Amino acid sequence: MVASERVGVGPADQVLVLMAEGKGRAEARRWQPELGGSVVGEVEYIGLYQIQTSGTTAQDLESAVEQGKRQLMSTPPSPTGSSPRRSP
């Protein structure tokens, strides 16, 4: 566990991605290269996927979260052109 003022306390090597309704594990896997990790867990019925990265520090965690945010704001890696949910 690491502590970051920007993203809080959590494992340095874990990022959660909340996918758009109707998108599943295959879509989440398309995000793996963007976050430098692989899908290792899921709560499929709500579209929540856990991606494990190689992070070891708070800075690694912050970087992964920021990368995820950038991906949400850009065109998603999807052949359908749909995007993951954005938090308010």
N, C-alpha and C positions, 0 to 999 in steps of 0.2 A: 504494500500500500504506500502511496505517496500523497503528499498534501500540496495542493496548488491553490493560491489565492484566486486564480481565474476560473478554475473548473471544480474546485473542491477536493475532497479526499476520495481516492479510488485506486484500483490497480493500474499501474503504469502501462500495462500491456493489453488493456481491454477497452473497447469502444462499443457503444450500443447504437444501432441504426434503426429508426422507426420508418418502415416503408409505407408507401401510399396504399390505401385500401385496394385489395385485389392483387397486390404484388407479393411474391413469396420468396422462398429461398433462392430460386434461380436469379431473381433480380438482385437480391442481397449479394450473391456471389459475384455479380458484375462489379460491385463496389470494392471487392477485396484488393485488387491492384491499386486502386485509388488511395486506400488507407494502409497499404503495405502489410496486409494480414490475411487471415482466413476465417470463415464462419465456423465458430465452435459451439454455438448455442443459439436457441431460438424459443420464442413464445409465438408460435405460428399464428394462432387465432387473433392476435392483435398486430401482427406484422413486425415484431421486435426481434432483431438479430444481433447476436454478440459476435464481434470480430476481434480476434486476438492478433495483436501486433508484436513487434520485437521490442517495444518500449521497456525501459528500465528506470526512467527518471520522471520527475514531475514535468520537466520540459518536454519529454517524449509524449506524455499524455496530452499536454496542452497542444502540441503540434498535431497530433492525431485528431483531436477535437476540432481544431481550426481547419485542418484539411477537410474534415467531414462537412463543416459549415460552408467552406468554399464550394464543395461539390454540390451541396444543396442549392446554392445560389446560381450554379452554372447548369448547363445542359447535362442531365444525368446520363450515365453510360447504359442507355437502354435503346434497343432498336424500335421500341414503340413510342418513344418520346415522352413518356409519362415521367413525373418526378415524384420523389419521396415526399412525405408530409413535411411541412415546415411548421415549427413551433411558433406560437404567437409572439 
